[in-house]
């Protein structure tokens, strides 16, 4: 149908919206919030990085969330990983 989004883009939009909804609706003091968001973001990055969405601006939202909720990598580690992707 004319004006309809491709299936992959619909999936990316859906996944991103669901992750953002969970992030905004779970209270900060919930100890399961950080690992849950991190796990979902890691899955989404793995799922969509090998598609034509690798350079999509919306992927930056996922990378940002990974840095925000990752205890090991933190934002600095995420930025280093993003830098290496561009090489």
C-alpha positions in Angstrom: 0.0 0.0 0.0 1.2 3.5 -0.8 2.7 5.4 2.1 3.0 2.3 4.3 6.2 1.6 6.2 8.3 -1.4 5.3 7.9 -4.3 7.8 11.4 -3.9 9.3 10.8 -0.2 10.0 7.5 -1.0 11.6 9.3 -3.5 13.9 12.0 -1.0 14.8 9.4 1.6 15.7 7.4 -0.8 17.7 10.4 -2.1 19.7 11.7 1.4 20.3 8.3 2.6 21.5 7.8 -0.4 23.8 11.2 0.0 25.4 10.6 3.8 25.9 7.2 3.0 27.4 8.7 0.5 29.9 11.5 3.0 30.8 9.1 5.8 31.5 6.5 3.7 33.3 8.8 1.7 35.7 9.8 3.6 38.8 13.5 4.4 39.2 13.7 2.6 42.5 12.6 -0.7 40.9 15.7 -2.9 41.1 14.6 -4.8 38.0 14.3 -1.7 35.8 18.0 -1.3 34.9 18.6 -5.0 33.9 15.3 -5.3 32.0 15.9 -2.1 30.0 19.5 -3.1 29.3 18.5 -6.6 28.2 15.8 -5.3 25.9 18.1 -2.6 24.4 20.9 -5.1 23.8 18.5 -7.5 22.1 17.1 -4.6 19.9 20.6 -3.5 18.9 21.6 -7.0 18.0 18.4 -7.5 16.0 18.6 -4.3 14.0 22.3 -3.6 13.7 22.7 -6.0 10.7 19.9 -4.3 8.7 19.7 -1.1 6.9 18.9 0.6 10.2 22.5 0.6 11.3 22.8 4.3 10.4 19.2 5.2 11.4 19.0 8.1 14.0 16.6 6.1 16.0 19.3 3.6 16.8 21.1 6.3 18.7 18.2 6.2 21.2 18.9 2.6 21.8 22.6 3.2 22.2 21.8 6.1 24.6 19.6 3.8 26.7 22.3 1.1 26.7 24.8 3.6 28.1 22.3 4.9 30.7 21.4 1.5 32.1 24.7 -0.5 31.6 26.7 -0.8 34.8 29.7 -2.2 33.1 30.0 -0.2 29.9 28.4 3.1 31.0 28.1 5.9 28.5 31.8 6.1 27.9 32.0 2.5 26.8 29.0 2.9 24.6 30.6 5.9 22.9 33.8 4.0 22.3 31.8 1.1 20.7 29.9 3.6 18.5 33.2 5.2 17.4 34.6 1.8 16.5 31.5 1.0 14.4 32.4 4.0 12.2 35.9 2.8 11.3 
